Amino acid sequence: MLPLTAGQIQTFWTTGFLVVERLTCGDDLGHIRRRLNTLFARFHELPGRHAFDLGDEGRHAGIQQIPEINWTTRLIPALKRTPTFRAARELAAELLGGRAAHTGFDHAILKPPHNGRATPWHQDGAYAGPDSVATTVHFWIPLHDVSLEMGCMQFIPGSHLGPILPHHPRAHRQSAHVMEVDGVNAARAVACPLRAGDATVHLPHTLHQTGPNMTDDARVAWILEFGLARPCVRWRAWLGPRS
Ligand SMILES: O=C(O)CCC(=O)C(=O)O
């Protein structure tokens, strides 16, 4: 993967998102997909903090609409050693202008064929606590080609410059896990269909959504978050455990 150009970095900070072509290769995507498939295959056995549904019900035993697995790299640490993970971390460093580190959070989202549910408009920052000030960059990496009909990412350019808007659980259902924001002018949305190996990257305030999967194939995306590596993390390592 070539370094980003100054123009790409400027586009990212101006619009709040960027399409990155050829982040990774098909072989590694295949490897990641096999590993993630093993997690989705035992979705119902995973501890509750790892497994949610982004559809109407956040947790249920029935047919999943949009299963999501959080902290995939805690479940399968080898995922952090993949070329895809390393390439995303390198690009994060270029975008952030310093050494980048995994925030610790990552997730995988599956949209089964004809799942009938969009992932609603939201800002990732709505899930963080009010004291969260860190600037992080979020890579959305589909494990295959992805079209608008399959549920590619859509962004509102410039929305990263605004505040975190009021969010509510999907369709105001208290049993929903996924958050939603009302009143988004979807006419301004930019859809980002991708080829396998490409990715999008966005900021915590950038408004985004994905449509329902209207195709016969499953849509799977792996999402990785990086921030600037903080010196104090190294200091803590040097100091060792504090009594
Ligand atoms: O993959 C999806 O459907 C939604 C992804 C998303 O909203 C996110 O990563 O924040």
Ligand as a Chemical Component Dictionary entry (heavy atoms), coordinates in Angstrom:
data_LIG
# 
_chem_comp.id                   LIG 
_chem_comp.type                 NON-POLYMER 
_chem_comp.pdbx_formal_charge   0 
_chem_comp.three_letter_code    LIG 
# 
loop_
_chem_comp_atom.comp_id 
_chem_comp_atom.atom_id 
_chem_comp_atom.alt_atom_id 
_chem_comp_atom.type_symbol 
_chem_comp_atom.charge 
_chem_comp_atom.model_Cartn_x 
_chem_comp_atom.model_Cartn_y 
_chem_comp_atom.model_Cartn_z 
_chem_comp_atom.pdbx_ordinal 
LIG O1 O1 O 0 -21.518 -2.150 8.817  1  
LIG C1 C1 C 0 -22.523 -1.532 9.146  2  
LIG O2 O2 O 0 -23.637 -1.867 8.819  3  
LIG C2 C2 C 0 -22.428 -0.265 9.964  4  
LIG C3 C3 C 0 -21.044 0.114  10.335 5  
LIG C4 C4 C 0 -21.024 1.293  11.228 6  
LIG O3 O3 O 0 -21.956 2.006  11.362 7  
LIG C5 C5 C 0 -19.838 1.574  11.997 8  
LIG O4 O4 O 0 -18.834 0.886  11.852 9  
LIG O5 O5 O 0 -19.875 2.516  12.811 10 
# 
loop_
_chem_comp_bond.comp_id 
_chem_comp_bond.atom_id_1 
_chem_comp_bond.atom_id_2 
_chem_comp_bond.value_order 
_chem_comp_bond.pdbx_ordinal 
LIG O1 C1 DOUB 1 
LIG C1 O2 SING 2 
LIG C1 C2 SING 3 
LIG C2 C3 SING 4 
LIG C3 C4 SING 5 
LIG C4 O3 DOUB 6 
LIG C4 C5 SING 7 
LIG C5 O4 DOUB 8 
LIG C5 O5 SING 9 
# 
